[in-house]
Amino acid sequence: MHIEVRRTGGFAGIERRAEVDTSHLPDAPAWQSLAEQALSDAAADPADLGVPDGFHYWITVGTRTIHCADPHLSASQRTLISRVLKEGA
């Protein structure tokens, strides 16, 4: 499974991008479960998300992309974003 996270916003407005291919990881099933939960937690209307100078995230899993933003991240979205930005750096 290919997972990509793109983060924009913040005070500096610097974009950060990272990706992880879980196909060879020993905990691939855990990654898949977390990714599926993060996608299912996506808000119906992403235009309502976010605060000024907050971070905005685009999470892509396979061919599906969702948008989410601080401070309205679900626990699974926050965990997945953190893991991908750490592992894919």
C-alpha positions in Angstrom: 0.0 0.0 0.0 1.3 3.4 -0.9 0.5 6.3 1.5 1.4 9.9 0.9 0.9 12.9 3.2 1.3 16.5 2.1 1.2 19.3 4.7 0.8 22.9 3.9 0.1 26.1 6.0 1.4 27.1 9.3 2.9 30.5 10.0 5.7 30.0 7.4 3.5 28.3 4.8 6.2 25.7 4.0 5.0 22.5 2.3 6.2 19.2 3.6 5.6 15.9 1.8 6.4 12.3 2.7 5.4 8.9 1.5 5.6 5.3 2.7 5.2 2.0 0.8 4.0 -0.5 3.4 4.2 -3.6 1.2 7.5 -4.7 2.7 6.9 -3.6 6.3 6.3 -6.2 9.0 3.4 -4.2 10.4 1.7 -3.6 7.0 -1.8 -4.8 8.2 -1.7 -2.2 11.0 -0.8 0.6 8.5 -3.6 -0.6 6.3 -6.2 -0.5 9.1 -5.0 2.9 10.3 -5.1 4.3 6.7 -8.6 3.0 6.1 -9.8 4.5 9.4 -8.2 7.9 8.5 -9.9 7.9 5.1 -13.3 7.0 6.6 -13.0 9.9 9.1 -12.8 12.5 6.3 -15.2 15.4 6.7 -18.0 15.7 4.2 -17.2 19.4 3.4 -13.5 20.1 3.7 -14.1 23.8 3.0 -15.3 24.1 6.6 -12.0 22.8 8.0 -9.1 24.6 9.4 -8.1 27.8 11.2 -5.9 30.7 10.1 -2.2 29.7 10.0 -3.2 26.1 10.8 -1.8 23.1 9.0 -3.8 21.5 6.1 -3.2 17.9 5.1 -3.8 15.8 2.0 -3.7 12.1 2.7 -3.5 9.9 -0.4 -3.9 6.1 0.0 -3.7 4.4 -3.3 -5.9 6.4 -5.6 -8.0 8.1 -2.9 -7.2 11.5 -1.5 -8.8 13.3 1.4 -8.2 16.8 2.9 -8.2 17.5 6.6 -6.9 20.3 8.8 -5.9 21.2 12.3 -7.5 21.3 14.8 -10.2 19.0 13.4 -8.1 15.9 12.8 -9.5 12.6 14.0 -7.2 10.4 16.2 -6.5 8.1 13.3 -5.7 11.0 10.9 -3.3 12.5 13.4 -1.6 9.2 14.0 -1.3 8.3 10.3 0.0 11.8 9.5 2.6 11.6 12.3 3.8 8.1 11.3 4.1 8.9 7.5 5.9 12.2 8.1 8.3 10.4 10.5 8.8 7.2 8.5 8.8 8.8 5.0 11.2 11.5 5.8 
